[in-house]
Every structure is written in structure tokens, then in C-alpha cells.
């Protein structure tokens, strides 16, 4: 998935954010700043745990930003810092330009109510209230009159496909349907930002994939920004415009799925992405050969007669075109200009190798 959000408004801006757990966290933070202690050294010297270490993230308007890591990596701690469910030990967090650390209790509640929705893995529906009442609960807390909150909640439930279930009780719903109610409750308040902490991880694989697709489509249709926590790289790649990978409280790489899979920052990330298929990540732009090089190697081929593809066509699409191409080559065009040629050799190599290497060797 490509990110087209570079020029858009930044809604969440975190700079050098830390969270250290323990009775001596202030002393530990001072020692980290002065002596550069490692996570292990902080634990040994101060009996404190570094949950998040010097994290920088920016989430732009309309972007789905996934934070991925294994258990204990700090991802769930980081998302709870974004709305101050947990107090940061250091750094700055700005939401829509406001410094979260400077808000008093009332201002923080207003920020959460108006601008930030949250959906947890344990959706925590009220068992004695029906689906409609659960979806409307956040609005009830805000003091919205009953008729109005039920109207808004009914519309939100329709968006998640639960129009026929408004009067059912939570015990009558499947796990996936309960998560839909949680999502409806979050969007009913019309927040600009939705924080999602592994909301689908307990669901069956088929239902999980369905909800992933539905959530991405809904977020895009409504223009919401989202921070989505997951331990599953496939889920992050399926949902996210950009992905941050965490290890031991540190963000080790941030980028698009293609950035991370094709250019891992270190051995840890490379191991994570080793089994990921390139079919939907590598594009024609990455593996094409310059026209002059191709014509020198294959002067007999009429490039104007070659089948065509756009620069953003992925490997899967290129393969479908290539199997019908008599000259085993596809011309890549953009805006009436011929950018270059994808050869069958480059295409095959790119399935296993980095695209720059594949194009160079083809």
C-alpha cells in the first residue's frame, strides 16, 4: 500500500517519548539522559522497566498507522501514551497541535471525548444493555440527549453492518459482531483519531481478515486517522498505510510495507519479513529496465507493440500480463511517456530478490 499522506496535516506528533515503569523512574530517566543506560542496565540498577524508549511517530490526517511488535515490545504501552491513559516519563505528545502534557483533567477528558476514540481487544460491552445502548454509551457520557444519541448510534451501527441487531444483547453476538459494536461506539462520537489495540487478535482467521478489510474501508470512507496495534505483520501490511516495528521499547523502523519488506533496517526486521511475498509489494517502477538498455539487448523487439502496464502495477498484475506477452516483456507507460521495460527475467528475480538487484541483473 502506498502512502499518499506526506503533505497532509499531522494529527499525532510524538517526539522522544519515554515510559519507564517503577518507583525510581525519575532517577532512571535522569541516569538514561546523563549516562545513556540500556534497558538491561536500568532494570539492574534501578529495578525499573523501560516500556517505551525515545519514540518518534507522526500520524497524518486520513492515515492508518500500524505499530507492530512481539509481546513485550512496548506497542500497547505506546498507544496508551497517545491519550494519556498512561503518563509519559519524558518527551512531547501533540494531538491536533495541542500539547497533551499541558492539559488538565477536564481538558484531557474533552480531548478524548471529541477527538480520540479507542477500541481494545476486550471490547468491554455492558452486558445489561443492548447493542444500540452500548453503541450510544460514549455519547451518553457526553450528555447527548437520548433521542439524538440513539439516532447517531443507529447510523454508526449501520456503517458496521449491524442495523438488524440493535435490540440484541451482547451475549447474543459473536466475537466479530461484538468488535463491530465496539467500533460503532468509537465512531459514533465522530472522533478524528481512532486508537485500536489488537482489536481482532482473538478472532478466527476468516472473520479477522473480513474485519480488517471492513475497518480499512470504513476508515477511508469516513476520513478517519487510526493507530492500529498488532503483533501480526500480515495484519499490519493488510491494513496500514505505514508501519512502525518495535523491539524492546524502541521503534526500529518506520515505513510503508514495501519499504520495510524490501529494505529492512536491520537483521531483526529482515528476519521478521523473510517469509513475506513480494507479489503485491514490488511494482513495475521498481523492476523496469531503461529503454536504451533493453533496446541494446533486444533490438529486434518493437517496444511500441509490447503489452502495457502502469508504473504502480504490482508483480501479480505483471505476471498476468507477461504470460500473454509473445516477447516476454511489458512496456511501462506513465502519462503518455514510455518509462522502460519489464522483462520476464527481471520479473522472476524480483519474486525472490530486491527489485533494484533484479532489474540490474536482468
N, C-alpha and C positions, 0 to 999 in steps of 0.2 A: 504494500500500500504506500503510495507516495504521500508526502506531506506538502500541502499547498498553503500552509498557515504561517509561513515565515514572516509576512508583513502584517499579520493580524495582531489585534490587541492582546496583550499579556494579562490574563486574569489572575494567575497564581505565579508569584515570583518569590522563590526561596533562595537565599544566599547564605552559604556557610552555616547551615543549620545543624545543630548538635542536640543529641539527647543522651545524657548519662544518668543511669539509674543507680541509686544508692545514697546512704546517709552522708557520704563525704563527696557528693557530686561536685560541689563548688570547688573544693580543694583539688579534685581530679581535673576539672576543667582548667584550673589555673596551671596545674602541672603539665597538662597537654599543651597549653599555649606556650609555656616557658621552656619545656624540655622535650616536647614532641613525643610523649609517651605513646606506645602502641596500645591496642585494645587489651592484649595479654598483660602488659605492664600495669595498666590502670587497674585491672582486676586483682593482680597480685599485691600492688602497693596500697590501694585504697578500698579494695573489696567492692568496687563499682563496675557496672556493666555498661559499655558503650553500645547503645542501641542504634544510633544514627551518627555518622561521622562526617562532618563538613560537607553536607549535601547541598548541591545546587540544582534546582529544576525550574523550568518555566513552562507553564501550560497556557496555550493561546486560545483565544475565543474560537469555539467550534471544534476544538481538537480533543481526540480521545488519547490520553496519555497513560500508557500501561507501565506499572512498576512491577518487575518480575524478580523473583529470587526464591531460594530454597527456605525451608523453615529456619528461623533464627537469623535471617539476612537483614532484618530491620525494616522490611517493606510495610508491615502493618503498623509499626511504630511511626514511620514517616507519614502515613496517611492520616493518623490521628493527630499529628502535629499541625496538619494543614487547617484544622478548625479548632485547634487548642483543646481537644479532649485530653491531650497530654501537653504539659507545659514544656517548651523547648529549654534546653540548658544554655543555648547560645545561638547566635545568628539572627537573621531577619526573615520574616514571612509577611508578604504583602498580598492581600486579596483585593482585587479591583482598585489597586493603588493605596489602600489603607493598610497601615502597619498593624497587624493582628496583635502584636505585643503591647500596643498602647491602648487597646480597647478595654474599657471597664466591663464588669459582668453584664450590665444591661446592654451595652453596645455589642458585646460578643454574642449575646442571645439574639439580638436583632440581625446581626450578620448571618448567623446560622439559619435563622428563620426565613430570611429574604433571599439569600444568595447561595447557600450551600445546602444541598440535600445529601443524605448518606444512606447507603444500603449495605447491610452487613451479611455475612454468611448465614448467621442465625437471624432470620428476618424479624423475629420477636413480634408476631401479630398478637393482638389482645384476644384471648380465647373466647371471651364472653361477648365480643362484638362481631357483627357480621362483616363481610368483605367491604361493603360501602363505608361503614363506620370506621373500619381500620384505615381505608384509603384516605378518609377525611380527617384522621386524627390530628395530623400536623396543623391543619387549618383550624381545628377546634382549639388547639393550644394557643393559636394566634388570636383567638376571639372572633373568628369569622362566624357570622350568623348561620344557623343550621341549614336553612334552605340554600344559601349560597355555597356553603362548603360541600353540601351533597351534590349540587349541580356541577361544581368543579371536579369533585372526586368521581362522579359518574363519567365525565368526559375523559378523565385520566384512565379509568378502568377500561373504557372503550379503546383507548390507544394501545393497551397491552392485551387486548383480546378477551376481556372478562365481562363484557356487557351482560351476559346471561347469568352471571354468578354473584351479582351484587348483594343478594339476601342470604347467601350461603354462609355458613360458619367456617372458620379456619380449619377445623378438624375434617371438614368435608372436601378439602382441597388437596391435590397432590403437592409434592415439594416444589415442582416447577411453577405451579399456579400460585403457591404462597410467595415465591420470589417475585412473580408478576405483581402481586398486591403490594409488596414492599417497594417495587419500582414505581407503581402508580402513586403510592403515598409520597414518594420522594418528588415526583414531577408535579403532583397536584399543587404544591406550593410555588411552582414555576421558578425554581432556582436556576441561576445561570450555570452553576457548577454542581455536578453530582459526584460524590466520592463513593466508590464501590470496593468493598473489602472482601475479595474472594466470594462473590455472591452465588456463583454457580458450581463451586467446587464439590459440593456434596450430592450433586445431581447425577443421574445416569448419563452416559456419554451422548446418546442421541438427543435427549432433552437439553443437555448442556449446549450442544452445538446449535440447536434451534434457538435457544435464548441468547446465545452470543450474537447470532445474526440479527435477531429481532432487536436486541439492545443497540447494536451499532446503527441499524437503520433508523430506529426511533430517535436516537441521539442526534443523528444528522438531520432528520426531518424537523426536529424541534430546535435545532441550532444550539444544543447544549454542549458545554465542555465537561469532560469527565476525567477523573483519575481512577484507574482500574487496577486493583491489586490482584496478582495471580502468581502461583508457583509453576504454572504451566506455560512453557514457551509457545506451544502451538496456539493456545488461547490468546496470548499476548499478540502474536502475529496476526491472528484472525481478526482481532478487534482494534488494535492500536494503530494510530497514525504514527506515533513514535513510542519507543520502548526504552525504559531505563532498567538496567540489570544491576542488582545489588548483591553484595557479598560482604558479610561481617560488618554490616552497617555502612558500607561505602558504596556509592554509585560508581561502578567500574566502567560502564559505557552507556551512552545515550544516543539513539539514532532511530532511523526507520528500520523496519525488519530487514530490508535489503542491506542497509549499512552494516547492521550487526552480523548478519549471516555471511556476507561476502568479505567483510573487513573487520573481523573480531579484534578487539583492542588488546587482548592478552590470551594466555593459554586457557584460563578459566572460561572465558566466553567461547573460545574456539571449541572446547570440549562440549559446552552446552549445545552449540549449534551444529555439531558434527553430523548429526543424522537428519538435518532439515533439508528437504528437497528444494532445489533451485527453480523448479518449473514455473512458479508464479512470482518469483522474486527478480530474476535476471530478465532484462529487457533487450530488445533489438539494438537500442542505442549503445548498450554495453558490449555487444559482441560483434558489431559490424566491422568490416574492413573498409578502409578508404577506397574510393572508386578507382583511383590510379593504380593502387596495389593490385586490386582484383583484375583490372584490365590487363595489367602486365603479366599476371599469372594465367589468365584465361582470355586471351584476345579474341577467340572465336565466338564468345558469348555476346549476344545482343542484350545489353543491360536494359534497354527500353522495353523489351519483351518479357522480362522476368516478372513473376508474380510480386505483388507489392505488400508491404506492411508498414505500419506506423512505428515511430521510434519507441513507443511505450508498449508495443506488443510483447507479451511475455514468452518464455520458452515453449509453453504449452501451445500457444497460438501459432508460434513459428513452426513447430513440428507439424501441426495440422496443415499448414501451407506448404511446407517443404516436401511432404510425401507426395504432393501432386506436381512438384516442380521438375520439369524434364532436365533442367541444367543443374539441379541440386543447389540452387542459390535463390535468395529472396532479396529484392531491392527495397531499401528502407527510404521512404519519402516523408518529407515534412514541409507543408506549405508550398507545394509545387517544386521543391528542391530535392534532388537525389543526394542523400547523406552518405550512402555507402551500401555495401552488400554483406549479407549474412550467408556464409557458406555452410554446407552440411557438416564439414569438419569442425568448424567453429561451434556449431550448434551442439554437436555430440560432446565436444570437450567441455563446453560450458555447463553441462549437466553435472559434471564432477569437479570442475576447477573454477577458479576465479575468472570472471569474464575477460579481464584485461589480458590474462595469460592465454586464455582460449583464443582470443582474436589475434594475438601476436604470433601464435604458433600455427594458425590455420593457413 
